Amino acid sequence: MGHGFLIYVTNQTPIVEEIRLFKGSVPSGLTIHTMDDRYDFEHLQQAAKANPFKGDALTTDADSVMLIEIVNNCQAEKIMLNGRYEGAEMILDGQDNHIKIWCPANTSFYIRLHTFTPM
């Protein structure tokens, strides 16, 4: 069984919203938290800054295909997430290395970050 964690994303707005895990701030109308409600976006961002996460796979339960951009070492790769994505190592450091997600309007979904452990 791999390591990782689940984050839940809710977009309560009538438009597609863009978020960056875990960089910057969360747009108004969006919420991000872990499965057990123990950590929100700010806590996760601080954890990533203190001890960056690295992993190699993402999964989601979103009803539609989602546009994702993985930004690592100044290189950006756009992917269409439809259930599961496995690829090169991804790093979330709370700064330049992050994952950008375009969140569909009026939806809730989870993103599982597989094998994301502190570096």
N, C-alpha and C positions, 0 to 999 in steps of 0.2 A: 504494500500500500504506500502510495506517495505522500509526501508532505504537501502542505499548502493551506489555503484558507479561502473561505467564501466571503464575498462582499455582495450586499444587496444594494441595488440602485433603483431609485424611484424618481421618475420624471413626472411631476404633476402639472407641467405646462402644456399648452396646446401646440408647441413647436419642438422640433428636434434640437436638443441641447448638446453641447460638447463639454466633456470633462477630461481631465488629465489625471491619471492615477500615478502617483500621488504628488502632484505639483500644482502650485497655485492655490486657487480656492474653488469652491463648488458654486456654480451659478444658482441664483435664486430659483426656488421651485424644485430643486433636486435634493435628494438625501442619499447619503452613502453610509453604510454601517456594516459591521460584521454580523454573522448569523446569530450570535448570542447577544447582540446589542452591547457588547462590552467595549467596542471601539468604533468611533466615528471617523470621518475623513481626516480631521485634524490629528487625532491620535495615530492613525496609520501613517500620515505624512511625517510626523515627528519620529516614529519608529523607523521609517525608511531612511530618514536623514541620519539617524544615529547608527543604524546598522542596515545597509541596503539589502533588499531582497533580490534573489535571482531565481529564475525558473525557466521552464521550456515548453509549457503548455497552458492553454486557456480553454475553459468550457463555459457554456451558458445555457440557460433554459429559455432564452428569449424566443418569442413566437416567430420573429422574422430574422432574416440575415442582417447582421450588424457590421457597419464599417468600423474598423479598428486601425489605428496606426501605432506601430511599435517604434519608439525612438530610443536608440542605443548608440552611444559614442558618435553623436552627430549624424547618424544614418537613420533614415525613416523608411519603414516598410509598411505599406497599406495592405490590409488583408480583409477578406470578407469572412466574418465568423459565423458559421452555421453549425452550431453544436459544439465542435471541438477543433482546436488548432494546435498543432505541434510543430515546433521549429527550432531555430537557433536559440541560444541562451538569451533571455531577456533580463534586464536589470531595472529595478525600481529604486532610485536613490533619493526621492523627494526633491530632486532638482532637475538636471538635464535629461536623465534617463527615465522614461515614463511610458505609459500606454494611454493613447488618446482614444476615447470612445464617443461615437455619435449616438446619443440616447434617443430612441424614438419617442414621439410625443405621447403623453398620457399612458405610460407603461411602467411596470415593475419587472425586474429580472435580476438574476444573480450572475456573477462572473466568478468562476473558481480559478484561482491562480495555483496551478499545479507545480509541485516541487519548489515552491517559492519559500526559501529559508534564508535566514540572515547569512550574509557572506562571511 
